[in-house]
Amino acid sequence: MERYIAVDSGKFATKVAEYNAAKKSVRSFSIRTAVSEGDFRDDAIEENTVIVKIGDKVHKVGNGARGQGAPLDTDKKSEMHRICVLTALATLASANEKDVINVAVGLPASEWASVSKREDFKAFILPEGEVTVEIKKDSKSDVLKKTFTIKNRFVFPESYGALAQDGVVETLTPTTITGVLDIGNLNLNATLWQGKEPLLDYSATAELGGAILIQKLSQDISTSITPCNELITANILKSSDRALPRGPKVTEDMVNESRNLIKKVLREHAAQVKSVCRTKGWSLDVTKIVAIGGTSKDLKEELEEVFGDITVLPNAQYCNVLGYLRMMCAKEEVLGELIDISDTPKVVKTEKTEVKEKKAG
């Protein structure tokens, strides 16, 4: 079977999207970017975790992996990213036949701009020839051996996926200037584009991702109101109320104070994002600004207040990977089609992995 898969391996989550050419549908899911030593005898595999054997080593990949997460290097040429990408491909590959897979991955624009770094990354992360991965998807599953060949390999610059989204791709011309704010777990990647070319002298990376925001919120709430660790703070940020949860020791005054404090911190964070753009010389009043990345969704209201005219794209967490998939499939040597990725996904469960299914035509 021939498959079409894109993978965006971030510092917190590895996002995956696959296009089914026969059904003209797209499905997407994510796994935690975390790897530790694994054992196929494990009979208590955690949720959203798999055991894989790549080469001669067995790894636990996903939520249940112990130890540190992905390295903070911008080049992404790390063993952890390679394992997560190959695990994503093996998760989707057939067990009863040898698939041929077209794959697209992403690299920070500053690294992508170097041909040697781009080619080294491609060779490292996506090996040539047959690839065999053994995988156990949960405690009760058998170990499956999956063998596949990577047919076409593409490396796109990060935030390029935003340019492929509906509402953006239609307006692109060789002279169109677009500013993309990719706000992830660790970093803000602010990339200015002319058409489909990154303007690296006007682009910047800053530690203004979700982890920094949650750390700041946790400290401020703990200092001003009541001790609040980062786990609880993260849950607050994802809630509709965005305030301390009510409880026996949390008064209504404390809830209201926390709501005001959180709003203040979020707005300050959005203002810092805007300051990065100004420092790099963006003409904000006449530039189309779009925001992607999981944290942009959490900051949507504040980004709109601070920037005014800004578009926080739907499916912000999956914009890059869906964009990579769309651009790859548009290549003549792949499908030569601009596939539809616009439909609102519905969440379904497939082999203990949260999968988003959407029609594409």
KOLTOR-124765 format. One record per residue (C-alpha): residue number from 1; residue in one letter; x, y, z. Coordinates in pm, whole numbers, plus 50000, padded with zeros to 5 digits. Layout:
+------+------+-------+-------+-------+
| resi | resn |     x |     y |     z |
+------+------+-------+-------+-------+
|  NUM |    a |     X |     Y |     Z |
...
+------+------+-------+-------+-------+
END
This chain:
+------+------+-------+-------+-------+
| resi | resn |     x |     y |     z |
+------+------+-------+-------+-------+
|    1 |    m | 50000 | 50000 | 50000 |
|    2 |    e | 50122 | 50350 | 49924 |
|    3 |    r | 50082 | 50596 | 50211 |
|    4 |    y | 50112 | 50973 | 50251 |
|    5 |    i | 50223 | 51082 | 50600 |
|    6 |    a | 50351 | 51404 | 50755 |
|    7 |    v | 50518 | 51428 | 51095 |
|    8 |    d | 50586 | 51738 | 51304 |
|    9 |    s | 50809 | 51631 | 51592 |
|   10 |    g | 50794 | 51906 | 51853 |
|   11 |    k | 50958 | 51935 | 52191 |
|   12 |    f | 50643 | 51827 | 52375 |
|   13 |    a | 50432 | 51640 | 52117 |
|   14 |    t | 50489 | 51468 | 51786 |
|   15 |    k | 50197 | 51549 | 51554 |
|   16 |    v | 50111 | 51308 | 51274 |
|   17 |    a | 49876 | 51338 | 50976 |
|   18 |    e | 49795 | 51083 | 50705 |
|   19 |    y | 49606 | 51126 | 50378 |
|   20 |    n | 49407 | 50826 | 50255 |
|   21 |    a | 49397 | 50866 | 49877 |
|   22 |    a | 49126 | 50601 | 49829 |
|   23 |    k | 48887 | 50753 | 50085 |
|   24 |    k | 49007 | 51111 | 50027 |
|   25 |    s | 49025 | 51160 | 50403 |
|   26 |    v | 49280 | 51292 | 50647 |
|   27 |    r | 49339 | 51167 | 51000 |
|   28 |    s | 49569 | 51318 | 51257 |
|   29 |    f | 49691 | 51234 | 51606 |
|   30 |    s | 49979 | 51309 | 51840 |
|   31 |    i | 50215 | 51121 | 52068 |
|   32 |    r | 50424 | 51260 | 52350 |
|   33 |    t | 50780 | 51335 | 52238 |
|   34 |    a | 50938 | 51121 | 52509 |
|   35 |    v | 51152 | 50806 | 52490 |
|   36 |    s | 51300 | 50573 | 52750 |
|   37 |    e | 51416 | 50212 | 52769 |
|   38 |    g | 51141 | 49965 | 52688 |
|   39 |    d | 51063 | 49595 | 52736 |
|   40 |    f | 50816 | 49392 | 52529 |
|   41 |    r | 50726 | 49192 | 52844 |
|   42 |    d | 50567 | 49507 | 52990 |
|   43 |    d | 50208 | 49418 | 53088 |
|   44 |    a | 50121 | 49763 | 53229 |
|   45 |    i | 50179 | 49994 | 52934 |
|   46 |    e | 50046 | 50341 | 53003 |
|   47 |    e | 49779 | 50519 | 52796 |
|   48 |    n | 49903 | 50669 | 52469 |
|   49 |    t | 50229 | 50476 | 52498 |
|   50 |    v | 50385 | 50209 | 52277 |
|   51 |    i | 50689 | 49981 | 52293 |
|   52 |    v | 50902 | 49971 | 51977 |
|   53 |    k | 51218 | 49800 | 51862 |
|   54 |    i | 51423 | 50003 | 51616 |
|   55 |    g | 51752 | 49847 | 51516 |
|   56 |    d | 51872 | 49646 | 51813 |
|   57 |    k | 51720 | 49867 | 52086 |
|   58 |    v | 51376 | 49853 | 52251 |
|   59 |    h | 51215 | 50182 | 52353 |
|   60 |    k | 50907 | 50301 | 52537 |
|   61 |    v | 50761 | 50597 | 52348 |
|   62 |    g | 50489 | 50838 | 52459 |
|   63 |    n | 50327 | 50940 | 52788 |
|   64 |    g | 50474 | 50652 | 52987 |
|   65 |    a | 50836 | 50716 | 52891 |
|   66 |    r | 51052 | 50817 | 53187 |
|   67 |    g | 51322 | 51082 | 53208 |
|   68 |    q | 51377 | 51402 | 53015 |
|   69 |    g | 51174 | 51507 | 52715 |
|   70 |    a | 51306 | 51616 | 52378 |
|   71 |    p | 51634 | 51812 | 52368 |
|   72 |    l | 51607 | 52186 | 52320 |
|   73 |    d | 51841 | 52201 | 52016 |
|   74 |    t | 51690 | 52385 | 51720 |
|   75 |    d | 51827 | 52145 | 51457 |
|   76 |    k | 51609 | 51851 | 51579 |
|   77 |    k | 51880 | 51607 | 51471 |
|   78 |    s | 51841 | 51397 | 51783 |
|   79 |    e | 51786 | 51029 | 51844 |
|   80 |    m | 51464 | 51105 | 52032 |
|   81 |    h | 51310 | 51285 | 51734 |
|   82 |    r | 51421 | 51006 | 51500 |
|   83 |    i | 51263 | 50740 | 51722 |
|   84 |    c | 50937 | 50936 | 51749 |
|   85 |    v | 50916 | 50988 | 51371 |
|   86 |    l | 50980 | 50619 | 51297 |
|   87 |    t | 50732 | 50520 | 51569 |
|   88 |    a | 50469 | 50741 | 51404 |
|   89 |    l | 50530 | 50574 | 51067 |
|   90 |    a | 50520 | 50226 | 51221 |
|   91 |    t | 50194 | 50305 | 51401 |
|   92 |    l | 50025 | 50369 | 51065 |
|   93 |    a | 50209 | 50112 | 50852 |
|   94 |    s | 50048 | 49782 | 50754 |
|   95 |    a | 50144 | 49464 | 50935 |
|   96 |    n | 50051 | 49225 | 50656 |
|   97 |    e | 50225 | 49395 | 50364 |
|   98 |    k | 50524 | 49617 | 50294 |
|   99 |    d | 50402 | 49973 | 50255 |
|  100 |    v | 50564 | 50239 | 50042 |
|  101 |    i | 50545 | 50568 | 50230 |
|  102 |    n | 50579 | 50931 | 50117 |
|  103 |    v | 50690 | 51136 | 50417 |
|  104 |    a | 50713 | 51507 | 50500 |
|  105 |    v | 50879 | 51644 | 50813 |
|  106 |    g | 50969 | 51992 | 50939 |
|  107 |    l | 51283 | 52175 | 51048 |
|  108 |    p | 51322 | 52525 | 51198 |
|  109 |    a | 51348 | 52777 | 50914 |
|  110 |    s | 51695 | 52894 | 51018 |
|  111 |    e | 51824 | 52535 | 50998 |
|  112 |    w | 51624 | 52453 | 50685 |
|  113 |    a | 51790 | 52744 | 50501 |
|  114 |    s | 52123 | 52558 | 50512 |
|  115 |    v | 52125 | 52296 | 50237 |
|  116 |    s | 52381 | 52081 | 50416 |
|  117 |    k | 52185 | 52085 | 50744 |
|  118 |    r | 51861 | 52013 | 50561 |
|  119 |    e | 52008 | 51716 | 50373 |
|  120 |    d | 52184 | 51581 | 50683 |
|  121 |    f | 51859 | 51599 | 50877 |
|  122 |    k | 51666 | 51424 | 50600 |
|  123 |    a | 51919 | 51142 | 50583 |
|  124 |    f | 51925 | 51103 | 50961 |
|  125 |    i | 51555 | 51119 | 51037 |
|  126 |    l | 51423 | 50931 | 50729 |
|  127 |    p | 51650 | 50637 | 50634 |
|  128 |    e | 51665 | 50501 | 50282 |
|  129 |    g | 51582 | 50141 | 50196 |
|  130 |    e | 51360 | 49907 | 50393 |
|  131 |    v | 51286 | 50002 | 50754 |
|  132 |    t | 51167 | 49743 | 51004 |
|  133 |    v | 51009 | 49839 | 51334 |
|  134 |    e | 50859 | 49600 | 51587 |
|  135 |    i | 50574 | 49755 | 51783 |
|  136 |    k | 50351 | 49665 | 52077 |
|  137 |    k | 50059 | 49907 | 52101 |
|  138 |    d | 49922 | 49815 | 52444 |
|  139 |    s | 49962 | 49564 | 52725 |
|  140 |    k | 49740 | 49300 | 52563 |
|  141 |    s | 49862 | 49335 | 52204 |
|  142 |    d | 50101 | 49107 | 52025 |
|  143 |    v | 50431 | 49243 | 51901 |
|  144 |    l | 50390 | 49324 | 51532 |
|  145 |    k | 50677 | 49347 | 51286 |
|  146 |    k | 50622 | 49620 | 51029 |
|  147 |    t | 50845 | 49671 | 50728 |
|  148 |    f | 50812 | 49969 | 50496 |
|  149 |    t | 51011 | 50173 | 50244 |
|  150 |    i | 51023 | 50551 | 50233 |
|  151 |    k | 50962 | 50649 | 49870 |
|  152 |    n | 50974 | 51029 | 49873 |
|  153 |    r | 51119 | 51237 | 50155 |
|  154 |    f | 51050 | 51607 | 50205 |
|  155 |    v | 51174 | 51855 | 50464 |
|  156 |    f | 50975 | 52178 | 50496 |
|  157 |    p | 51060 | 52484 | 50708 |
|  158 |    e | 50854 | 52512 | 51026 |
|  159 |    s | 50561 | 52754 | 51007 |
|  160 |    y | 50546 | 52679 | 50632 |
|  161 |    g | 50242 | 52469 | 50718 |
|  162 |    a | 50051 | 52786 | 50804 |
|  163 |    l | 50088 | 52909 | 50446 |
|  164 |    a | 49906 | 52598 | 50322 |
|  165 |    q | 49591 | 52659 | 50525 |
|  166 |    d | 49262 | 52773 | 50376 |
|  167 |    g | 49230 | 53148 | 50409 |
|  168 |    v | 49606 | 53190 | 50361 |
|  169 |    v | 49709 | 52981 | 50062 |
|  170 |    e | 49454 | 53152 | 49833 |
|  171 |    t | 49611 | 53495 | 49893 |
|  172 |    l | 49974 | 53395 | 49839 |
|  173 |    t | 50164 | 53559 | 49554 |
|  174 |    p | 50542 | 53590 | 49505 |
|  175 |    t | 50527 | 53933 | 49671 |
|  176 |    t | 50277 | 53864 | 49952 |
|  177 |    i | 50421 | 53935 | 50297 |
|  178 |    t | 50289 | 53707 | 50573 |
|  179 |    g | 50398 | 53693 | 50935 |
|  180 |    v | 50357 | 53355 | 51105 |
|  181 |    l | 50367 | 53325 | 51483 |
|  182 |    d | 50427 | 52962 | 51578 |
|  183 |    i | 50381 | 52951 | 51957 |
|  184 |    g | 50466 | 52605 | 52081 |
|  185 |    n | 50545 | 52451 | 52417 |
|  186 |    l | 50889 | 52608 | 52458 |
|  187 |    n | 50944 | 52872 | 52191 |
|  188 |    l | 50786 | 53140 | 51981 |
|  189 |    n | 50907 | 53113 | 51622 |
|  190 |    a | 50820 | 53438 | 51448 |
|  191 |    t | 50883 | 53395 | 51075 |
|  192 |    l | 50823 | 53655 | 50807 |
|  193 |    w | 50750 | 53518 | 50460 |
|  194 |    q | 50755 | 53670 | 50112 |
|  195 |    g | 50538 | 53436 | 49913 |
|  196 |    k | 50672 | 53094 | 50008 |
|  197 |    e | 51023 | 53216 | 50092 |
|  198 |    p | 51125 | 53279 | 50456 |
|  199 |    l | 51285 | 53618 | 50524 |
|  200 |    l | 51530 | 53501 | 50787 |
|  201 |    d | 51674 | 53846 | 50862 |
|  202 |    y | 51324 | 53947 | 50979 |
|  203 |    s | 51258 | 53628 | 51175 |
|  204 |    a | 51329 | 53535 | 51535 |
|  205 |    t | 51301 | 53265 | 51799 |
|  206 |    a | 51221 | 53356 | 52161 |
|  207 |    e | 51145 | 53154 | 52473 |
|  208 |    l | 50780 | 53260 | 52485 |
|  209 |    g | 50608 | 52923 | 52456 |
|  210 |    g | 50346 | 52762 | 52675 |
|  211 |    a | 50589 | 52622 | 52930 |
|  212 |    i | 50727 | 52969 | 53005 |
|  213 |    l | 50375 | 53111 | 53030 |
|  214 |    i | 50258 | 52838 | 53270 |
|  215 |    q | 50569 | 52881 | 53485 |
|  216 |    k | 50505 | 53257 | 53511 |
|  217 |    l | 50136 | 53207 | 53593 |
|  218 |    s | 50214 | 52945 | 53856 |
|  219 |    q | 50466 | 53171 | 54028 |
|  220 |    d | 50239 | 53476 | 54027 |
|  221 |    i | 49932 | 53290 | 54155 |
|  222 |    s | 50140 | 53120 | 54426 |
|  223 |    t | 50295 | 53448 | 54538 |
|  224 |    s | 49981 | 53661 | 54530 |
|  225 |    i | 49695 | 53425 | 54617 |
|  226 |    t | 49762 | 53061 | 54707 |
|  227 |    p | 50017 | 52789 | 54619 |
|  228 |    c | 49939 | 52661 | 54269 |
|  229 |    n | 50174 | 52421 | 54094 |
|  230 |    e | 50229 | 52409 | 53718 |
|  231 |    l | 50005 | 52105 | 53663 |
|  232 |    i | 49704 | 52283 | 53813 |
|  233 |    t | 49800 | 52604 | 53634 |
|  234 |    a | 49807 | 52423 | 53299 |
|  235 |    n | 49457 | 52288 | 53366 |
|  236 |    i | 49336 | 52639 | 53456 |
|  237 |    l | 49476 | 52777 | 53132 |
|  238 |    k | 49284 | 52515 | 52931 |
|  239 |    s | 48957 | 52576 | 53118 |
|  240 |    s | 48682 | 52806 | 52993 |
|  241 |    d | 48675 | 53007 | 53318 |
|  242 |    r | 49054 | 53057 | 53347 |
|  243 |    a | 49044 | 53105 | 53724 |
|  244 |    l | 49131 | 52906 | 54036 |
|  245 |    p | 48891 | 52615 | 54083 |
|  246 |    r | 48642 | 52672 | 54361 |
|  247 |    g | 48687 | 52471 | 54680 |
|  248 |    p | 48648 | 52480 | 55060 |
|  249 |    k | 48960 | 52693 | 55101 |
|  250 |    v | 48925 | 52899 | 54784 |
|  251 |    t | 48692 | 53195 | 54839 |
|  252 |    e | 48499 | 53377 | 54569 |
|  253 |    d | 48731 | 53675 | 54618 |
|  254 |    m | 49031 | 53451 | 54551 |
|  255 |    v | 48868 | 53315 | 54236 |
|  256 |    n | 48798 | 53664 | 54105 |
|  257 |    e | 49146 | 53784 | 54194 |
|  258 |    s | 49301 | 53487 | 54012 |
|  259 |    r | 49089 | 53554 | 53703 |
|  260 |    n | 49211 | 53914 | 53687 |
|  261 |    l | 49572 | 53812 | 53748 |
|  262 |    i | 49564 | 53544 | 53479 |
|  263 |    k | 49416 | 53788 | 53229 |
|  264 |    k | 49691 | 54039 | 53310 |
|  265 |    v | 49971 | 53781 | 53266 |
|  266 |    l | 49826 | 53649 | 52939 |
|  267 |    r | 49798 | 53998 | 52797 |
|  268 |    e | 50155 | 54078 | 52899 |
|  269 |    h | 50271 | 53758 | 52728 |
|  270 |    a | 50089 | 53853 | 52407 |
|  271 |    a | 50250 | 54198 | 52428 |
|  272 |    q | 50593 | 54033 | 52450 |
|  273 |    v | 50515 | 53835 | 52136 |
|  274 |    k | 50426 | 54159 | 51957 |
|  275 |    s | 50746 | 54322 | 52086 |
|  276 |    v | 50954 | 54045 | 51922 |
|  277 |    c | 50787 | 54122 | 51588 |
|  278 |    r | 50848 | 54494 | 51622 |
|  279 |    t | 51213 | 54439 | 51717 |
|  280 |    k | 51263 | 54241 | 51395 |
|  281 |    g | 51114 | 54524 | 51189 |
|  282 |    w | 50773 | 54381 | 51099 |
|  283 |    s | 50533 | 54635 | 50950 |
|  284 |    l | 50244 | 54511 | 51159 |
|  285 |    d | 49977 | 54750 | 51029 |
|  286 |    v | 50017 | 54630 | 50670 |
|  287 |    t | 50123 | 54266 | 50718 |
|  288 |    k | 49888 | 53967 | 50733 |
|  289 |    i | 49960 | 53798 | 51069 |
|  290 |    v | 49858 | 53440 | 51142 |
|  291 |    a | 49921 | 53240 | 51459 |
|  292 |    i | 49959 | 52864 | 51496 |
|  293 |    g | 50085 | 52626 | 51764 |
|  294 |    g | 49901 | 52494 | 52068 |
|  295 |    t | 49975 | 52798 | 52285 |
|  296 |    s | 49829 | 53039 | 52030 |
|  297 |    k | 49489 | 52884 | 52098 |
|  298 |    d | 49531 | 52952 | 52472 |
|  299 |    l | 49628 | 53313 | 52393 |
|  300 |    k | 49372 | 53373 | 52116 |
|  301 |    e | 49174 | 53643 | 52297 |
|  302 |    e | 49484 | 53829 | 52417 |
|  303 |    l | 49660 | 53807 | 52078 |
|  304 |    e | 49352 | 53957 | 51912 |
|  305 |    e | 49345 | 54237 | 52170 |
|  306 |    v | 49715 | 54317 | 52138 |
|  307 |    f | 49762 | 54275 | 51761 |
|  308 |    g | 49416 | 54378 | 51649 |
|  309 |    d | 49416 | 54224 | 51300 |
|  310 |    i | 49546 | 53870 | 51353 |
|  311 |    t | 49414 | 53528 | 51255 |
|  312 |    v | 49459 | 53241 | 51502 |
|  313 |    l | 49415 | 52948 | 51267 |
|  314 |    p | 49178 | 52661 | 51353 |
|  315 |    n | 49349 | 52337 | 51456 |
|  316 |    a | 49643 | 52553 | 51561 |
|  317 |    q | 49836 | 52258 | 51707 |
|  318 |    y | 49809 | 52062 | 51382 |
|  319 |    c | 49858 | 52345 | 51129 |
|  320 |    n | 50219 | 52264 | 51051 |
|  321 |    v | 50173 | 51891 | 51005 |
|  322 |    l | 49854 | 51934 | 50798 |
|  323 |    g | 50030 | 52197 | 50589 |
|  324 |    y | 50328 | 51969 | 50530 |
|  325 |    l | 50089 | 51693 | 50421 |
|  326 |    r | 49904 | 51923 | 50183 |
|  327 |    m | 50220 | 52062 | 50025 |
|  328 |    m | 50372 | 51715 | 49986 |
|  329 |    c | 50062 | 51575 | 49817 |
|  330 |    a | 50065 | 51873 | 49580 |
|  331 |    k | 50406 | 51769 | 49450 |
|  332 |    e | 50387 | 51622 | 49099 |
|  333 |    e | 50600 | 51324 | 49198 |
|  334 |    v | 50358 | 51241 | 49481 |
|  335 |    l | 49991 | 51306 | 49386 |
|  336 |    g | 49985 | 51644 | 49217 |
|  337 |    e | 49671 | 51732 | 49417 |
|  338 |    l | 49595 | 52015 | 49658 |
|  339 |    i | 49407 | 51797 | 49907 |
|  340 |    d | 49128 | 51939 | 50123 |
|  341 |    i | 49223 | 51972 | 50490 |
|  342 |    s | 48956 | 52224 | 50583 |
|  343 |    d | 48677 | 52017 | 50738 |
|  344 |    t | 48626 | 52027 | 51112 |
|  345 |    p | 48764 | 51699 | 51252 |
|  346 |    k | 48572 | 51464 | 51471 |
|  347 |    v | 48761 | 51275 | 51738 |
|  348 |    v | 48758 | 50897 | 51718 |
|  349 |    k | 48953 | 50631 | 51901 |
|  350 |    t | 49185 | 50406 | 51706 |
|  351 |    e | 49412 | 50159 | 51884 |
|  352 |    k | 49428 | 50367 | 52203 |
|  353 |    t | 49543 | 50670 | 52005 |
|  354 |    e | 49330 | 50979 | 51974 |
|  355 |    v | 49278 | 51021 | 51600 |
|  356 |    k | 49113 | 51313 | 51425 |
|  357 |    e | 48925 | 51207 | 51112 |
|  358 |    k | 48827 | 51459 | 50849 |
|  359 |    k | 48695 | 51432 | 50497 |
|  360 |    a | 48906 | 51581 | 50225 |
|  361 |    g | 48681 | 51605 | 49926 |
+------+------+-------+-------+-------+
END
